[in-house]
């Protein structure tokens, strides 16, 4: 039996900073022996400056990510992703979420013009896994993993970001969506938790489902 349903050719794991999306995407790709497409924040020269001075560096940070993401997705289309599975850790449609959180009105108008121009080039995933976590859990994880440029991130920013993610995915309907409460699962270190997730994915019947477990 395949690790993931054969109808899934493009799977995206999403969630706010610290939710574990990249770690889960890596494990899914490893288990399925498939291609992996990750965000590359280390290539964004504005990101460390943004976390120290968001007002000044929000626009160049956002535009760099916008063009980086559409370039990655363009490469995916060129190699014909439908010939095999690709697992990624970013959803292009989520990009404006950050812009609306950090840009002023004039900057946002410029950004949205560019986003509307590029959006038709982005493929729609076959499944999106949204890792939902409490903001305080995210703060703890960000501090614990100790990535240098993330340490200046204010807790208030992470709380606002988490709220925006919740609202975004409440209305998201472009692709099948599995909403996972990530507070009480450890998909990276627990084989049992990871097996439960795979079973949940294989058993999905509707376009929107929830996966939760009480601690």
N, C-alpha and C positions, 0 to 999 in steps of 0.2 A: 504494500500500500504506500502511495506517495505521501510524503510529509505534509504537503499542502495540496488542495484540490487542483487538478490540471487546468481548470478554467481560469485560474488566477495566473496572470502573466506579469502583472505589475502590482506589487504590494507596497504600501507606504505605512510606516510607523510614525505617528505624530505625538506631540505633547510639548508642554513648556520646558524650559531649561531645568534639568535635574530630574525629569520624569523617567529617564532611562530609555529613550527612544533609539538612540544610536546603539547602545549595548544590545537591546532586543533585536534591532535590525541585523546586527552582526550575527547573532546566534541563529536567527531564522535563515539567513543566507547560508550559514555554515551547515545547518541541518538539512537544508534543501539542496546544497551543493550548487548554488546559483550565483548570479552576478549581484554585486552589492554597489549601490550608489548612495554616497553619503554627502551631507553638507560639508563644506570645507572652510569653517570659520577661521582657521589659522591662516588662510590666504587673504583674508580681508584686512588690509592695513589700517582701516579706520576703527575696527572693533575695540581694541584696547583703549583708544582715545574716547570712544563713545561711552564706555562704562564709567569713565572719569568725568566726562562733560557731555551729557546727552544732548543738550540743546544745540551745541555747536556742531557736533559730528553726526547727528541723526540722519540727515539727508545723504551724505556720501556713503555712510554705512549701509543704509537701506538700498541705495541704487546699486552699490557693488553686489549685494546679495541678490537683488532682482536679476541682474544680468548674468551673474554666476549660475543661478538656478536654471534660467531658461537655456543657457549654453549647455549645461549638463543634460537637461531633458532633450535638447536638440540632438546631442550625440547619441542618446538612447534611441531616438526614433531612426537615426541613420543606420544603426546596426540591426534594426528590426526587432524590437523587444518582444514581438509576438512569437518569435522562434524559441524563446526560453523565458524563465522566470527572472525578474529583477526585483530585489528588495531595496527600498530606499528609506531614508529617515527625514524626508521633508515633502510637504505638499505645496505645490506652487500656489494654489488658491488661498493658502494661509498667509502668504507674504504681506498683503495689505493690513493684516492684523497688527503687525509691528508698526507699520507706517502711521496708522491712525492713532496709535498710542504715543508716538514720539514726535511727529512732524507738526509744524505750524500750518496754518491754512494755505498759505502760498506754496509751501513745500509740498504739502499733500496734493494740491491740485496738479503740480508738475509730475509728481510720482504717479498719480492715478492715470494721467494721460499716457505715460509710458507703460504702465501695467496693462491698460486696456489694449494697447497696441500689441503687446507680447503674449497675452493670455491665450489667444487662439492657437498658439504654437505648442502649448503644454498638453500632453496626453492626460486623459482621465484614468486614474488607477482602477484596478479591478476590485481592490479592497483597501480600506483605510482602517488602521488600528489606532485609536486615540487613547493614549495613556493619561488617565485623569488622576491627579494627586492633590492633596491638600497643600496650600501654599507654604505652610510651616515645614512640611516634609521636604518640599523642594529646596527651601532655604538651607535646611540641614544637609541635604545631599550635595548642594553646590559648595558649601563650606568644606564638607568632608573630602570631596574629590580634589580640592586644592588647585584647580587650574588658575594660573596667575591672573589672567585678564578678567576672570569672572569674580574675583574676590571683592572688587569695589561695588558689585551689584547691590543696590539697596533692597532691603526686605519689602519695602513699600512697592517698589517696581515689580518684584516677582508676584506680589499679591494682585496688583492690577493686571499683570500679564496673564495670570491664571484665570482671572475673571473673564478676560477677553477670549481666551481659549474656550471656556465653558460656553459663552454666548455664541461663538463662531460655530462650534460643533453641534449646538442645540438646533441650529438652522441648516446645517450642512446636509445636502441630499444628492450631491453630484455622483457619488459612488457608494457602494455598500459600506457600512460603517459599523465597526465593533468597538464599543466604548468599554474600556477596561479600567476598573479601580485599581491603580497601581500601588496604593498605600500598603496593601497587605499581600502582595505577591513579589516574589523574587525570581524573575524569569531567567536571570543570568546564572545564578548560583544554585538554584533548586531545579533539579531534573523533573521532580514531581510537578512543580508549578508550570514548568515549560510544557510538559506533556498535557496538562489540563488546558493550557492555551491552545495547543495544536488541535486538541479534540474539539474545543469550542469553535475554532475556525472551520474545521471539517464539517461540523454539524450545523453551521449557519443556514437558516432557511429564509429569513426575511432580509430586508435591505438595511435595517438598523437593529442591532442587538446589544445587550449589556452583559458584562461579565464581572461579577462582584463576589467577594467573600468577606464575611465578617471576621475580624481578627480573633 
